[in-house]
């Protein structure tokens, strides 16, 4: 049974930092794409960042480029999202997702992902 468990959310002031973690279990994820999405109140879920577990390339939404970094720890089967210089508009529930076969051009589409975590709340105060 695949499980993705997010942690690390919380309340932070604008300009601050948080690191989210996504612990993956239940199968071998070496060929998977791992993504982070977020959903703010009253808005649709949106892509934040993604990487292929076995590759080096990373992908970001324009709104977070230069501020957020996605990374992985193979030994811990964990994906991270380091978030710096947070802004109030970053406030959302953040979700980790895993997809088995996703073309590079489709990394930002939530419909391409097979598994989802339960989400972790990030609140940025002004």
C-alpha positions in Angstrom: 0.0 0.0 0.0 1.5 3.3 -1.1 1.7 6.0 1.5 2.8 9.6 1.2 3.0 11.4 4.5 3.7 15.2 4.5 5.1 17.1 7.5 6.7 20.4 8.3 3.9 22.8 7.7 3.1 25.6 10.1 2.7 29.3 10.7 5.5 31.6 9.7 6.0 35.3 9.1 6.5 36.7 5.7 10.1 36.4 4.7 10.6 33.3 6.8 11.3 29.7 5.8 9.9 26.3 6.1 10.9 22.8 5.0 8.2 20.3 4.0 8.9 16.6 4.0 7.1 13.8 2.2 7.9 10.3 3.4 7.1 7.7 0.7 6.5 4.0 1.4 4.8 1.0 -0.1 6.8 0.5 -3.3 10.0 1.4 -5.1 9.8 5.0 -6.3 13.0 5.0 -8.3 11.1 5.5 -11.6 8.5 7.9 -10.3 7.9 11.6 -10.6 7.4 13.3 -7.3 5.5 16.5 -7.2 4.4 19.2 -4.7 1.1 21.0 -5.3 -0.8 23.4 -3.2 -4.4 24.6 -2.7 -5.4 27.9 -1.2 -9.0 28.5 0.1 -11.4 29.0 -2.7 -8.8 28.2 -5.3 -7.9 25.3 -7.5 -5.0 23.1 -6.7 -1.9 24.3 -8.4 1.5 22.9 -9.3 4.5 24.0 -7.2 7.5 21.8 -8.1 8.5 18.3 -9.3 11.4 16.1 -9.8 12.1 12.6 -11.2 13.3 10.4 -8.5 16.1 9.0 -10.6 17.1 12.1 -12.4 18.7 15.5 -11.7 16.3 17.9 -13.3 13.8 19.9 -11.2 10.8 21.9 -12.3 9.1 24.8 -10.7 6.1 27.0 -11.1 7.0 30.6 -12.0 5.6 31.9 -8.8 8.1 30.0 -6.6 11.2 29.9 -8.8 14.2 31.2 -6.9 12.5 30.8 -3.6 11.6 27.1 -3.3 13.8 24.1 -3.8 12.7 20.5 -4.3 15.1 17.7 -3.4 15.2 14.0 -2.3 17.0 11.7 0.0 17.1 8.3 -1.5 18.2 6.6 1.7 15.2 8.0 3.5 12.7 7.7 0.6 11.8 11.2 1.3 11.2 14.3 -0.8 11.6 17.8 0.5 10.4 21.2 -0.4 12.5 24.0 1.1 10.6 27.2 1.0 12.4 30.5 1.6 11.3 34.1 1.5 7.7 33.0 2.0 4.9 35.4 1.1 1.3 35.6 2.3 0.2 34.3 -1.1 2.0 31.1 -0.4 -0.6 30.2 2.2 -2.2 27.0 1.3 -2.4 23.3 2.0 0.6 21.6 0.4 0.3 18.1 -1.0 2.9 15.6 -2.1 2.1 13.4 -5.1 3.7 10.5 -6.9 3.2 9.6 -10.5 4.6 6.5 -12.3 4.7 7.5 -15.9 4.6 11.3 -16.5 6.0 13.0 -19.5 8.2 16.0 -18.7 5.6 18.4 -20.3 2.9 17.0 -18.0 4.7 17.4 -14.6 2.4 20.3 -13.7 -0.8 18.4 -14.3 -2.3 17.0 -11.1 -4.3 14.5 -13.2 -1.0 12.7 -14.1 -0.2 11.7 -10.5 -1.3 8.4 -9.1 -0.9 8.9 -5.3 -1.4 11.8 -3.0 -0.6 12.6 0.6 -3.1 14.1 3.1 -1.6 17.6 2.9 0.0 19.9 5.4 -1.1 23.5 6.1 1.3 26.4 5.5 0.2 29.8 6.7 2.3 32.9 6.1 1.4 36.0 8.0 2.1 39.5 6.8 
